[in-house]
Amino acid sequence: MMRLSTPGFARFSQATNLNITYGGGEANVAISLACFNIPTAHVTRFPANDLGQAATALLRQHQVVTDHIIYGGDRLGLYFLETGAVARASKVVYDRASSAFAQLEPGMLNWEEILKNARWFHWTGITPAISAGAAQSCLEAVRVANRLRITVSADINYRKNLWQYGKKAHEVMPELVAGCDIIVSSIGDASDILQIKPLKEETEPFVSVCRQILRQYPRIKKIVNTKRGSVNASHNTLSGMMWNGQELLHTPTHDMTHIVDRIGGGDAFMAGLIYGLLTYQDDQQALDFAVAASALKHTIEGDANLVTVAEVEPVMRGDSSGRLKR
């Protein structure tokens, strides 16, 4: 998508110009992983015009492979951002109807060819929310990935305002989730999307939900989530948790006192988790890296987390001093 944001902390009603950048759930994950030196490709449909080319150029700038992007349709999806501060929350307005991606149809993407050399496929709950065609295309990809024994992950984030094409999330998402090995899900997401709620007799609500998910979706092996505390719009805390089927892992809490840009924090977490699971020897290290990466994203303008492994690992070890490096 194209992101149009007001300068600084201006309100929509004050702005006389808007800053342009590009982003989106899966694209943000791909860019972040590329910054970690993991080869990545982004698969989407852009309009065959200058805006589609500009979005493609940004991906290429960050070393994301764009060979599998297809072009057609008339417009690029947009969203507008007003950045909040202190007691005033940020606001997002979506404009994605009739975008090139919303007009994606099954069969447009050759997933056998796209995934033939892949190790990992990642999708977000935003994709099947956009249109029936996007949902079916995503399901095609998941099925091919399963057949090729590729690890599949998903952030099943529920965005109520995006589900506008006549289907409810709980009617579409379960079939997609069934093909996943790892998911990001909150208790609320599990309720809205999978219709799974904590059992009253369980003392830990998140574990209760996770156990039910693993019983109903036996392919899933790990469920992760972040816990955000909001002191105000400029000051948050962040920690992570993972249920790996045997134990509930927790991370230290990161204190983010002067947030620059929180958009894309969940995507930064997912990219960090993928990197961690591919690189480290245990789940705890992977989870710690993921949360540290997400905490650093809050210092970066734009959607994507433009940080390196060498920058994340000190934060992962507890060094949040931000000392000048020479």
N, C-alpha and C positions, 0 to 999 in steps of 0.2 A: 504494500500500500504506500501511497504518498502520505506523509505526515505533515500537516500544516499547523504550526504552533505559534502562539502569540510571543512576541519578543519578551525576554525576561519573565516577569511575573504579571504582565499586563492581562486584563480581562478581555474577553471577546469584544465587549462594548467599547473598549478603549483602543483596540488595535487598528492601526492604519496600514499595517503590512504584516505578513506572516512568513515565518521561516520554514523552508522546505527541507525535508529529509525523507528517507524511505525506510520502511521496516515492516515487520509482521512476524508472527510467532515462529514459524519454522525457519524463516530467513534469518531472524536474530540468532537462533541456535546455530545455524550453519556458519554465520560470520564469526561468532564467538569461538566455535570449534576450530575454524581456520586460523584464528589468532593463537590457538593452542597448538598449531602445526598438525592438526588432524585434517586430512584431505576430505573436503565436503563438496556436495553439489546441492543446488536448490532446484526443485521442480515446481513449476507453476505455469500459469497462462497470463501473459501481459498483452495489452493492446499493441497493435503494430503501428505505433506512432512515436513521437519524440519522448513522451513520458515513459512509455514502456522501455525504450532504449536507455533512458536515464536511470531507471530502476535497475536494469541489467548492468549498467556500467558501475553502479555502486557495489553490486555483488562482486563483479570482477576486480574492482579496486581492492577488495579484501580477500582475494584469492579463492573465492567460491566459484566452483565450476558451474557454468550456465548453459552447457551444451544441450540440456534436456528441456529448457524452457521453450514453450510453444507460444505463438503469437496469433492474435485474432481478437475480434470484438472492438469496441469503440472507446472504452474508458478504463482507467486505472482506479481501483478502489481508493477512497480517501478517508482519513480521519483527522479531526481538528482537536488540538490540545490546548487547554488553558491551564498553566501550571500554578498550583496553589502554593500558599505559604502559611506557616504557623497554623492558625485556626481555620483558615480557608482551604477547603479541599480542592484538588485538581479536578478538572472536568474533561471528558472525552465525548465528542459527537461523531458518530459513524456516518459515512456516506458511501455505501458499498453496493447499493442496488444496481443491477444491470452492468456490473463490472465484467471485464474479460474473464476473471476467475469465477465469478458467479455463474457465467454461461458455460463453464467447463462441463463436458458430457463424457460418460463412460466410453472408452475406446479411443479417446483423443490422445492418450499417453500410452506409449508402449512400455509397460512396466517390466516385462521380461528383459528387454534390452537395457532399460534404465538401471535395474537392480542386479544385473548379472554378476558384477564384481563388487557389490556392496557388502559391508559387514553389519550395517546398522541402518534402520529406517525409523525416522521420527515424524510424528504428526501431532497436531493439537486439536482440541475440541472445537476450535474456531472454524476449522475447515469444513466439517460436516454441517455446521450451523449456517453456512452461507447459502447453500442451495442443495437441492436434491441431486443434481449432477455432480457437484463437488463431493457430496457424501458418498455417492456410488464410485467415483474415481478413487477416493481414499480407500474404500473397501477393496477395490481391485488391487491396489498397491499392497494392502495388508495381506491379502490372500496369496499374492505372488511371493511376498517376503516370507510368509510362513512356509510355502512350498520350497523355497530356496534355503530355508533354515537360517534366515537373517534375523538378528535380534530386532524386535519391534518395541519402541517406547512411545508413550503418549502422555501429554499433559492434557487431561480431560476437562480442563477448565470450562465452566458453564457461564456463558454470556447470554442471559435471557433475551436481551434486546436484539440479538442477531438471529434468533430462530423465528423467521417471518414467512417461511414458504409452505406452511400448513402442517408441518410435522413437529412433534415434541421431541426434546432431546432423548427422553427415555424410550422413544419408539425407534430411534436410529442408532444411538451410541452403543448399546450392549453388544451388538454383532461386531462392531469395530473393536471394542474393548476385549472381546473374547480372543482376538488375535494378538494380544500384547503380552510381552514378557515383563515389562516394567511400566508402571503408571504413576503419575503424580495425581493425587486426589485428596481433597479435604473431606471432612465429614459431610459438609454441605453439598459438595459435588457428588458424593456417593448417593446422597438422598435424592437430589434433583435428577441425576442421570441414570443411576442404577437402581434407584428405589430401595436402597439398603440403608438402614438406620441402626444406631447403636442399640444393643439389647440391654434392657434395664438391669439384668442380673450381672452384667459385666462392669468392673470397676474402672476400666480404662476405655473410654468411648472410641478412640482412634483404633485401638487394637481390636475392639469388638467389630468395628466396620471392616477392618483389614481381614480378619479371619473369615468373615462372611464372603467377602469378595474372592478370597483364594479358594473357598469351597465352591462357589458358583462359576468361577473362571479359572480352572486349574492350570492354564498355561502361564498365568501371572505368577511371578516368583518374588517380586519386590514391589512394595508400595511406599512412596515417599511423599513428603509434604513439607512446606515451610510454615512457620508460625511467626506472624508479624505483630508486633506491638506498636501502636500508634500513639506516641506522646502528643504529636501534632503532625501537620503535613510536612514539616521540615525535619522532624526528629522521630525516627522509627527504631525499633529493635527487630532483630531477625535471627531465627534459629531454624534448625531442620530436624526432621525425624524420619526414620525408615523402619518399616516392618519387613523383615526378610523371611518370614515364616517361622522363625525360631525365637527372635528377640526384638525388642523395640530399641533402636539406637537413637541417641540424641546428640546434637552438637552444642558447643558453647554458643552463647547469645552474643551477637554483634550489635554494638551500639552505634547507630548512624545518626550523628547529631546535626549535620548540615547537608541535607540531601540536595543533590544537583538535579537528578532526573531519575525517578523511580520506574518509569515505563521500561518494560523489558526485563525487570528483575527476575520474574519467573522463568523467562527464557534463558537468562544467564545462569540460573540455578540448574536448569536442565542440561545445558551445555557442559557445565562443570561436573554434573553427575555422570554424563556420558564419558567425558574425559577421565574422570576418576575411576570408573568401573573398567575402562580399557587399560588403565595405567597402573593403579595401585593394587596392593595385594589383598586388601580387605574392604568390606563395606563401610566401615567407620571412616577410613581415610577418604574414600570416595565421597561420602556424605559431607565430611568436613571441608573438602575442597569445593564442593558445589555451593555450600552456604557462603564460604569466603568469596567465591567468584561473584555471587549475587550481591553480597555486601559492597564489593568494589564497583559493581555496575551503578550503584546509586551515586557514584562520583563522576559518571560519564554522561555527557550530553548525547542525546539521540537514543534510538531504540536498542542498538547493539552494544555488547560489552567488549570494548576495544582494549582489552588487557591481555597480558601474557601470563604463561605459567609462572615465570620468575617473579611476577608481581603478585600473583595469587598465593603462592606457597608461604611467604612470610606472614600474610594475614591469616592463613590457615593455621599457622603455628602460634598465633596470638599477637603478632607485631602489627598493631594498628596505629603506630606513631606517626606515619606519614612523613618521616624525616627526609630532608632534601638529599637526593642521591647525586653524587658528582662523579 
